[in-house]
Amino acid sequence: MYIYNVTINIQEDIHDEWVEWMKNEHIPDMLNTGKFIKALMTRVMVKEEMGGVTYSVQYTAESKQMLQRYYEEDAATLRSKTAPFEGKFVAFRTELEVITEQ
């Protein structure tokens, strides 16, 4: 299994609206691609020097091929939907390969 991890720092003035959008629109849209089997949204418990609130959202894919299909078929469209929050967040993405789950 693979985890597509997106870490986002969102400005406090748009925070509440963004969290609702993530929970009610973006995460469901990601799952509705059929590329991911589950999603986990967590708050990073660190006070950032730059301010804002940081989250990690982890989307689990069954295979590297499924994750690649997401990049090819869905990523651009779904990322474009972040436009209302443009300039109000910083994000970085990482891929994680699950070695063991106990």
N, C-alpha and C positions, 0 to 999 in steps of 0.2 A: 504494500500500500504506500501511497504518497500523500503528503500533506502540502497543500499550497497555503503558505502562511503569508498574510498581509498584515504588517504592523503599521498603524496609522496614528499620527498625533494630530488631533483636531483642536482648533481654537475654541476657547471657552464660550465665546459669544454665539457660536452656532452649534455647540455641543449637543444640546437636548434635541434639536431638530434632526441633527445627523444621526444620533442614536436611534430615534424612531424610524428614520428612513432606512437605516441598516437592518433593523429588526423586521420591519413590515414590508420593505421593498427589495433592497439589494440582496440580502441573504436568501430570501425566497427565490429571487430571479436566478441567483447562482445555482441553487439546488434544482431549479426547474430546467436547467440546461441538460440535466441527466448525466452530467460528467462527475458529479460529486455525490457521495452517499450520506454525508453528514457535514454539519458546520458547528463550530464552537467559537463563540465570541467571548473574550476575556478582557478585563481591564488590567493594564500593567500598573502595578502598585509602586511606581517610582515617580517622584516629583521632578519633572523636567525643568532644567534651567531655562529653556526657551519658553516655558509655559505650556498651556494646553493640557489635554488629557490624552493618554496613549492607550490604544487597544491593540490586541492581537486577535485576528480572525483566522481560524484554521479550517480549511475545506479539505475533506478527505476524499481522495480518488482511489479507485481500486488498482490502477496501473499507471505507469508512466505514459503509456499510449493515450489513456483517457485524459490525462492532464494536457498532453500535447494537443489533443483534439479541442480542448477548451481554448487553448491559446489561438489555434487556427480558426475556430468557428465562432467563438463567443466573446473573447477578451476585449476586443476593440469596442464592440457595441456596449458591453456592460460598463467598461471604463468611461465611455462617453457620457453615461448617465450621472457621473459625479459632477458634471458642469455646475450645478447650483452651489457647490461647495468649493469651487476652484479658487485657489489662493488662500484657502482657510485651513488646509491640511497638508501634511507631508506624509508620504507613504513609501514603504519599501517592501519588496516581495522576496520570499525565499521558498525554495522547494526543499522538503524534508522527506527522506526515505525512512519508512518505519522498519526498524530492524526487529524489534520484539515488543509485544504488548502483553502485560501480565496482569 
